[in-house]
Amino acid sequence: MFLLLPFDSLVVNLLGISITVLFTLLLVFIIVPAIFGVSFGIRKVYMKTLLKIFQWATLRIERGAKEKNHPLYKPYVNGIIAKEPMSLEEEIKEIRRSGSGKALDAPEFELSDIFYFCRKGIETIMDDEVTKRFSAEELESWNLLSRTNYNFQYISLRLTVLWGLGVLIRYCFLLPLRIALAFTGISLLVTGTTVVGYLPNGRCKDFLSKHVHLMCYRICVRALTAIITYHDRENRPRNGGICVANHTSPIDVIILASDGYYAMVGQIHGGLMGVIQRAMVKACPHVWFERSEVKDRHLVARRLTEHVQDKSKLPILIFPEGTCINNTSVMMFKKGSFEIGATVYPVAIKYDPQFGDAFWNSSKYGMVTYLLRMMTSWAIVCSVWYLPPMTRQPEEDAVQFANRVKSAIARQGGLVDLLWDGGLKREKVKDAFKEEQQKLYSKMIVGSHEDRSRS
């Protein structure tokens, strides 16, 4: 028994040295660079190395499938079917053109019109534009993550060994490292904002608050091994405005806040999130609402208006979709934030799914499970575009303005621009959508006043 004591002492010493070395490396290569906003380029080298491994794995899969005459992909692909944008009138006229000798503009019912509605119903069932926006993208090449290789049937023994090695790296090395960084960032955020909150209001407090937030968000970004490319930084949001962006993931907030200063808007939570919110609001005028206040649109609008009218306050960060979309599309923007009359700063965010899927399917995964998936991915790679500021035109209403901003974000991010409400993720289609199509068809078959007078 006594002979084992020196060995135990050696193990304890080696463990202590390992922990010391690990935290020293974290401090020197990650935390300190994050504080000063610099990078040694380690993440970019890591990304390039991963790309080469993915390319080799894809070539190996293709060659192996060809040698053994195996199909490379499964027949099911969760893709997007491109459609030509045509109005109800144009599509019905197209059907009438082939089956009727009457004038195409005649305001009369045609039996062939039934085929239009039958076809639209079948198309909706086969190619649901809404539901497939709430499931993860499938990749064209395998990224050595078991969660994204649904399409691949053939995987060789060599690739299986490589995947197993990747599991060890992601769970035994990257995950502990990232958890340590996330704990450091959150702890510094709570401690720093609490201390700054005791300072008297003034320039010194504002300066320290901004840099504490920025420093902590940058550490949290490194906890995800996030590699972010920011474009057109001269268009970054300014005080007294509203920053609106498409919404893919809860980490969108960290992605944007690591490059700028924002006032957050959201509901007050309990637990750890509540502790963070209470600490943050002491140092910066964030806009938090009680659960009962969130449903009061007028109260929310008044609080937001009061905030943006004070040009000394930070720009508000809002995601008007109200839910997370799977990085392929932009869905309907809620009009509330566009009724205020403030300058809107649009931002487009596009993730690269081959390193890790950032989409949060909240109906399938809880927050803890989602964060675990993020921290066990290879990396989070994305591009952020700051678009020129936009203001509401005199002839525009809030809905038209929201659609114009949404279209600009979709074009810049290479996303599909959809008119559907993201709330359909959990709710049924509103009767208003059905009635709108019924009214359009009624106007078409009844015709205008001139059409009826000629008949």
C-alpha positions as CSV (number, residue, x, y, z in Angstrom):
1,M,0.0,0.0,0.0
2,F,2.8,2.4,0.9
3,L,4.6,1.5,-2.3
4,L,1.7,3.0,-4.3
5,L,1.9,6.4,-2.7
6,P,4.7,7.7,-4.8
7,F,2.9,6.6,-7.9
8,D,-0.3,8.3,-6.8
9,S,1.7,11.5,-6.0
10,L,3.2,11.4,-9.5
11,V,-0.3,11.0,-11.1
12,V,-1.6,14.0,-9.1
13,N,1.4,16.1,-10.1
14,L,1.0,15.2,-13.7
15,L,-2.7,16.0,-13.6
16,G,-2.0,19.4,-11.9
17,I,0.7,20.2,-14.5
18,S,-1.7,19.2,-17.4
19,I,-4.5,21.5,-16.0
20,T,-2.1,24.3,-15.5
21,V,-0.7,24.0,-19.1
22,L,-4.3,23.8,-20.5
23,F,-5.5,27.0,-18.7
24,T,-2.2,28.8,-19.7
25,L,-2.8,27.9,-23.3
26,L,-6.5,29.0,-23.0
27,L,-5.4,32.3,-21.5
28,V,-2.6,33.0,-24.0
29,F,-4.1,31.8,-27.3
30,I,-7.8,32.4,-26.8
31,I,-8.9,34.6,-23.9
32,V,-6.3,37.3,-24.2
33,P,-6.7,37.6,-28.0
34,A,-10.5,37.7,-27.5
35,I,-10.1,40.6,-25.0
36,F,-8.2,42.7,-27.6
37,G,-10.1,41.5,-30.6
38,V,-7.1,39.9,-32.4
39,S,-6.6,36.4,-33.9
40,F,-3.5,34.3,-34.5
41,G,-5.2,32.5,-37.5
42,I,-5.4,29.1,-35.7
43,R,-9.1,28.7,-36.5
44,K,-8.6,29.4,-40.2
45,V,-5.8,26.8,-40.5
46,Y,-8.1,24.4,-38.6
47,M,-10.9,25.2,-41.1
48,K,-8.7,24.6,-44.2
49,T,-7.5,21.3,-42.7
50,L,-11.1,20.2,-42.2
51,L,-11.9,21.1,-45.8
52,K,-9.2,18.9,-47.2
53,I,-10.3,16.0,-45.0
54,F,-13.9,16.4,-46.1
55,Q,-12.8,16.5,-49.8
56,W,-10.8,13.4,-49.3
57,A,-13.7,11.6,-47.6
58,T,-16.1,12.6,-50.3
59,L,-13.8,11.3,-53.1
60,R,-13.3,8.1,-51.1
61,I,-17.0,7.5,-50.8
62,E,-17.6,8.2,-54.5
63,R,-14.8,5.8,-55.5
64,G,-15.9,3.1,-53.1
65,A,-19.5,3.3,-54.2
66,K,-18.4,3.1,-57.9
67,E,-16.2,0.1,-57.3
68,K,-18.9,-1.9,-55.5
69,N,-21.7,-0.6,-57.8
70,H,-23.6,0.9,-54.8
71,P,-25.8,3.9,-55.1
72,L,-24.1,7.0,-53.6
73,Y,-27.2,8.8,-52.4
74,K,-30.4,7.6,-51.0
75,P,-33.4,8.6,-53.2
76,Y,-34.8,11.1,-50.7
77,V,-33.3,14.5,-50.7
78,N,-34.7,17.3,-48.6
79,G,-34.1,20.0,-51.2
80,I,-35.9,23.1,-52.5
81,I,-38.0,22.9,-55.7
82,A,-37.7,26.0,-57.8
83,K,-40.9,27.5,-59.1
84,E,-41.7,30.3,-61.5
85,P,-43.5,33.1,-59.6
86,M,-47.0,33.3,-61.3
87,S,-50.2,34.9,-60.0
88,L,-53.4,33.0,-59.7
89,E,-54.9,34.8,-62.7
90,E,-51.8,33.9,-64.9
91,E,-51.9,30.3,-64.0
92,I,-55.6,29.9,-64.6
93,K,-55.3,31.7,-68.0
94,E,-52.5,29.2,-68.9
95,I,-54.9,26.3,-68.2
96,R,-57.8,28.0,-70.1
97,R,-55.5,28.7,-73.1
98,S,-55.2,25.0,-73.9
99,G,-58.8,23.9,-73.1
100,S,-61.1,26.7,-74.2
101,G,-61.8,28.7,-77.3
102,K,-63.2,31.7,-75.4
103,A,-61.5,34.9,-74.6
104,L,-59.0,34.4,-71.8
105,D,-60.1,37.5,-70.0
106,A,-63.8,36.5,-70.0
107,P,-65.1,36.9,-66.4
108,E,-66.8,33.5,-66.4
109,F,-66.3,30.2,-64.6
110,E,-64.6,27.5,-66.6
111,L,-64.6,23.8,-65.6
112,S,-60.9,23.7,-66.3
113,D,-60.4,26.1,-63.3
114,I,-60.9,23.1,-61.1
115,F,-57.6,21.6,-62.3
116,Y,-55.7,24.6,-61.1
117,F,-56.9,24.1,-57.5
118,C,-56.4,20.3,-57.6
119,R,-52.8,20.8,-58.9
120,K,-52.0,23.5,-56.2
121,G,-53.3,21.2,-53.5
122,I,-51.2,18.2,-54.7
123,E,-48.1,20.5,-55.1
124,T,-48.6,21.8,-51.5
125,I,-48.7,18.2,-50.2
126,M,-45.7,17.1,-52.2
127,D,-43.6,20.2,-51.8
128,D,-44.5,21.9,-48.5
129,E,-42.7,25.3,-48.6
130,V,-43.2,25.8,-44.9
131,T,-42.6,22.5,-43.1
132,K,-39.3,21.7,-44.8
133,R,-37.9,25.1,-43.6
134,F,-37.9,23.6,-40.0
135,S,-35.7,20.6,-40.7
136,A,-31.9,20.5,-41.1
137,E,-30.3,20.8,-44.5
138,E,-28.9,17.7,-46.1
139,L,-25.3,18.0,-47.4
140,E,-23.9,17.1,-50.8
141,S,-20.8,15.8,-49.1
142,W,-20.2,14.1,-45.8
143,N,-18.6,16.1,-43.0
144,L,-17.8,13.1,-40.7
145,L,-20.8,13.9,-38.5
146,S,-23.3,11.1,-38.1
147,R,-26.1,13.6,-37.8
148,T,-25.7,14.8,-41.4
149,N,-24.9,11.7,-43.5
150,Y,-28.6,10.7,-44.2
151,N,-28.0,10.6,-47.9
152,F,-24.9,8.3,-47.9
153,Q,-25.3,4.5,-48.2
154,Y,-21.7,3.5,-48.7
155,I,-19.1,4.3,-46.1
156,S,-15.8,2.3,-46.1
157,L,-13.9,0.8,-43.1
158,R,-11.3,3.5,-43.5
159,L,-13.8,6.2,-43.3
160,T,-15.5,4.6,-40.3
161,V,-12.1,4.6,-38.4
162,L,-11.6,8.3,-39.4
163,W,-15.1,9.1,-38.1
164,G,-14.3,7.3,-34.8
165,L,-11.1,9.4,-34.5
166,G,-13.2,12.5,-35.1
167,V,-15.6,11.5,-32.3
168,L,-12.7,11.2,-29.9
169,I,-11.4,14.6,-30.9
170,R,-14.7,16.4,-30.7
171,Y,-15.9,14.9,-27.4
172,C,-12.7,14.3,-25.5
173,F,-10.7,17.4,-26.6
174,L,-12.9,20.1,-28.2
175,L,-16.0,19.7,-25.9
176,P,-14.1,20.2,-22.6
177,L,-12.2,23.1,-24.1
178,R,-15.4,24.8,-25.3
179,I,-17.2,24.2,-22.1
180,A,-14.3,25.9,-20.2
181,L,-14.4,28.8,-22.6
182,A,-18.2,29.2,-22.4
183,F,-18.0,29.1,-18.6
184,T,-15.3,31.7,-18.6
185,G,-17.2,34.0,-21.0
186,I,-20.5,33.8,-19.1
187,S,-18.8,34.2,-15.7
188,L,-16.9,37.3,-16.9
189,L,-20.1,38.7,-18.4
190,V,-22.1,38.4,-15.1
191,T,-19.2,39.7,-13.0
192,G,-18.1,42.5,-15.3
193,T,-21.6,43.9,-16.0
194,T,-22.5,43.7,-12.2
195,V,-19.4,45.7,-11.3
196,V,-19.9,48.2,-14.1
197,G,-23.5,48.6,-13.0
198,Y,-22.4,50.2,-9.7
199,L,-20.6,53.0,-11.6
200,P,-22.4,56.4,-12.0
201,N,-24.0,57.0,-15.4
202,G,-21.6,58.7,-17.8
203,R,-19.1,58.1,-20.6
204,C,-16.8,56.0,-18.4
205,K,-19.7,53.6,-17.6
206,D,-20.8,53.4,-21.2
207,F,-17.2,52.7,-22.4
208,L,-16.6,50.0,-19.9
209,S,-20.1,48.4,-20.5
210,K,-19.6,48.2,-24.3
211,H,-16.1,46.6,-24.0
212,V,-17.1,44.2,-21.3
213,H,-20.0,43.0,-23.5
214,L,-17.8,42.8,-26.5
215,M,-15.0,40.9,-24.7
216,C,-17.3,38.3,-23.2
217,Y,-19.2,37.7,-26.5
218,R,-15.9,37.2,-28.3
219,I,-14.9,34.6,-25.8
220,C,-18.3,32.8,-26.2
221,V,-17.7,32.9,-30.0
222,R,-14.4,31.1,-29.5
223,A,-16.3,28.5,-27.3
224,L,-18.1,27.5,-30.5
225,T,-14.9,27.7,-32.7
226,A,-16.9,30.2,-34.8
227,I,-15.2,31.5,-37.9
228,I,-17.1,34.6,-39.0
229,T,-16.6,36.8,-42.0
230,Y,-18.1,40.3,-41.7
231,H,-18.8,42.3,-44.9
232,D,-19.4,46.0,-45.4
233,R,-18.7,47.0,-41.8
234,E,-19.2,50.7,-42.6
235,N,-23.0,49.9,-42.6
236,R,-23.0,48.6,-39.0
237,P,-26.0,49.7,-36.9
238,R,-25.8,53.0,-35.1
239,N,-27.4,54.5,-32.0
240,G,-31.1,55.3,-32.2
241,G,-31.7,52.6,-34.8
242,I,-33.0,49.1,-35.1
243,C,-30.9,46.2,-36.3
244,V,-33.1,43.4,-38.0
245,A,-31.7,40.1,-39.2
246,N,-32.8,36.7,-40.4
247,H,-33.0,34.1,-37.6
248,T,-31.4,30.7,-37.8
249,S,-30.1,30.0,-34.3
250,P,-30.0,31.5,-30.7
251,I,-26.3,32.0,-31.4
252,D,-27.2,34.7,-33.9
253,V,-27.1,37.1,-31.0
254,I,-23.5,36.1,-30.1
255,I,-22.4,36.3,-33.8
256,L,-23.6,39.9,-34.1
257,A,-22.7,41.1,-30.6
258,S,-19.1,40.0,-31.0
259,D,-18.7,42.7,-33.7
260,G,-20.9,45.5,-32.4
261,Y,-22.8,46.9,-29.5
262,Y,-26.5,46.2,-29.2
263,A,-29.4,46.6,-26.7
264,M,-31.2,43.2,-26.5
265,V,-34.9,42.8,-26.5
266,G,-36.6,39.8,-24.9
267,Q,-38.7,38.2,-22.3
268,I,-37.5,38.0,-18.7
269,H,-36.4,34.4,-17.8
270,G,-35.6,32.6,-14.6
271,G,-32.6,30.5,-13.7
272,L,-29.2,31.1,-15.2
273,M,-30.6,33.2,-18.0
274,G,-32.4,35.4,-15.5
275,V,-29.1,36.0,-13.6
276,I,-27.4,37.0,-16.8
277,Q,-30.3,39.3,-17.8
278,R,-30.3,41.1,-14.4
279,A,-26.6,41.6,-14.5
280,M,-26.6,42.9,-18.1
281,V,-29.4,45.4,-17.6
282,K,-27.4,47.0,-14.7
283,A,-24.6,48.0,-17.1
284,C,-26.6,48.7,-20.3
285,P,-30.3,49.7,-21.0
286,H,-31.5,46.4,-22.5
287,V,-35.3,46.1,-23.0
288,W,-36.7,43.1,-21.0
289,F,-40.4,42.3,-20.8
290,E,-42.4,40.3,-18.3
291,R,-44.3,37.3,-19.6
292,S,-47.6,39.2,-19.3
293,E,-46.2,42.3,-21.1
294,V,-45.0,40.4,-24.2
295,K,-48.5,40.0,-25.6
296,D,-49.3,43.7,-25.2
297,R,-48.3,45.0,-28.6
298,H,-48.9,48.7,-27.7
299,L,-46.8,48.4,-24.6
300,V,-44.0,46.7,-26.5
301,A,-44.1,49.4,-29.3
302,R,-44.1,52.2,-26.7
303,R,-41.0,50.8,-24.9
304,L,-39.2,50.3,-28.2
305,T,-40.1,53.8,-29.4
306,E,-38.9,55.4,-26.2
307,H,-35.6,53.6,-26.6
308,V,-34.9,54.5,-30.2
309,Q,-35.8,58.2,-29.6
310,D,-32.9,58.5,-27.3
311,K,-30.0,58.8,-29.7
312,S,-27.5,58.0,-26.9
313,K,-28.8,54.5,-26.5
314,L,-27.5,51.5,-28.4
315,P,-29.3,50.1,-31.4
316,I,-31.9,47.5,-30.7
317,L,-31.3,44.0,-32.0
318,I,-34.5,42.2,-33.3
319,F,-35.2,39.1,-35.2
320,P,-38.6,39.8,-36.8
321,E,-39.3,36.3,-38.0
322,G,-40.0,35.3,-34.4
323,T,-38.7,31.7,-34.8
324,C,-35.6,29.9,-36.2
325,I,-35.6,29.0,-39.9
326,N,-33.2,26.4,-41.3
327,N,-30.6,28.6,-43.1
328,T,-32.3,28.3,-46.5
329,S,-35.0,30.9,-46.4
330,V,-36.4,34.1,-44.9
331,M,-40.0,34.0,-43.7
332,M,-42.5,36.7,-42.9
333,F,-41.3,39.6,-40.8
334,K,-43.6,40.7,-38.0
335,K,-44.6,44.3,-38.6
336,G,-44.2,45.6,-35.0
337,S,-40.6,46.7,-35.3
338,F,-41.3,48.5,-38.6
339,E,-44.1,50.6,-37.2
340,I,-41.9,52.6,-34.9
341,G,-40.5,54.9,-37.6
342,A,-36.8,54.4,-36.7
343,T,-34.0,53.8,-39.1
344,V,-33.6,50.1,-39.9
345,Y,-30.2,48.4,-40.3
346,P,-30.7,45.1,-42.2
347,V,-28.3,42.3,-41.6
348,A,-28.0,39.0,-43.5
349,I,-26.6,35.9,-41.8
350,K,-25.7,32.8,-43.8
351,Y,-24.1,29.7,-42.1
352,D,-21.9,27.1,-43.9
353,P,-23.5,23.8,-42.9
354,Q,-20.6,21.6,-43.9
355,F,-18.8,22.3,-40.6
356,G,-21.8,22.1,-38.4
357,D,-25.6,22.7,-38.6
358,A,-26.4,25.9,-36.7
359,F,-30.2,25.6,-37.1
360,W,-32.1,25.1,-33.9
361,N,-35.2,22.9,-34.3
362,S,-36.8,23.9,-31.1
363,S,-39.7,21.5,-31.5
364,K,-37.2,18.6,-31.6
365,Y,-34.3,19.6,-29.4
366,G,-34.2,21.4,-26.0
367,M,-31.7,24.2,-25.5
368,V,-29.2,22.0,-23.6
369,T,-29.3,19.3,-26.3
370,Y,-28.9,22.0,-29.0
371,L,-25.8,23.6,-27.3
372,L,-24.3,20.1,-26.9
373,R,-24.7,19.6,-30.7
374,M,-23.1,23.0,-31.3
375,M,-20.2,22.3,-29.1
376,T,-19.5,18.9,-30.6
377,S,-19.6,20.1,-34.2
378,W,-16.4,20.8,-36.0
379,A,-16.9,24.5,-36.1
380,I,-19.5,27.2,-36.8
381,V,-18.7,29.0,-40.0
382,C,-20.8,31.9,-41.3
383,S,-20.9,35.1,-43.2
384,V,-22.5,38.4,-42.1
385,W,-23.5,41.2,-44.4
386,Y,-24.3,44.7,-43.1
387,L,-26.7,46.2,-45.6
388,P,-27.2,50.0,-46.1
389,P,-29.7,51.6,-43.6
390,M,-33.3,51.7,-44.8
391,T,-36.2,54.0,-43.8
392,R,-39.9,53.8,-44.3
393,Q,-41.1,55.7,-47.4
394,P,-44.1,58.0,-47.2
395,E,-46.4,55.8,-49.3
396,E,-45.4,52.6,-47.5
397,D,-47.2,50.9,-44.6
398,A,-45.4,48.8,-42.0
399,V,-46.1,45.5,-43.9
400,Q,-44.7,46.8,-47.2
401,F,-41.6,48.2,-45.4
402,A,-41.0,44.9,-43.6
403,N,-41.3,43.0,-46.9
404,R,-38.9,45.3,-48.6
405,V,-36.3,44.8,-45.8
406,K,-36.9,41.1,-45.9
407,S,-36.3,40.9,-49.7
408,A,-33.1,42.8,-49.4
409,I,-31.8,40.4,-46.7
410,A,-32.8,37.4,-48.7
411,R,-31.1,38.6,-51.9
412,Q,-27.8,39.4,-50.1
413,G,-27.8,36.1,-48.1
414,G,-28.8,33.9,-51.1
415,L,-31.9,32.8,-49.2
416,V,-35.4,32.0,-50.5
417,D,-37.8,34.9,-49.9
418,L,-41.1,33.4,-48.5
419,L,-44.3,35.2,-47.5
420,W,-45.4,32.5,-45.0
421,D,-45.5,33.3,-41.3
422,G,-42.9,31.3,-39.3
423,G,-45.6,30.9,-36.6
424,L,-47.0,28.1,-38.9
425,K,-44.3,26.0,-37.3
426,R,-46.7,25.4,-34.4
427,E,-50.0,26.8,-35.5
428,K,-52.6,26.1,-38.3
429,V,-52.9,28.3,-41.4
430,K,-55.0,31.3,-40.6
431,D,-58.4,31.7,-42.3
432,A,-57.2,35.0,-43.7
433,F,-54.8,33.2,-46.1
434,K,-57.6,31.0,-47.4
435,E,-60.0,33.9,-47.7
436,E,-57.5,36.0,-49.7
437,Q,-57.3,33.3,-52.4
438,Q,-61.1,33.0,-52.4
439,K,-61.5,36.7,-52.9
440,L,-58.9,36.8,-55.8
441,Y,-60.7,34.0,-57.6
442,S,-64.2,35.6,-56.9
443,K,-63.0,38.9,-58.5
444,M,-61.7,37.0,-61.5
445,I,-64.9,35.2,-62.3
446,V,-67.2,38.1,-61.4
447,G,-65.1,40.6,-63.3
448,S,-65.0,44.3,-63.0
449,H,-67.9,46.8,-63.5
450,E,-67.0,47.4,-67.1
451,D,-67.0,43.7,-67.8
452,R,-70.5,43.2,-66.4
453,S,-71.9,46.3,-68.4
454,R,-70.5,44.9,-71.7
455,S,-72.1,41.5,-71.0
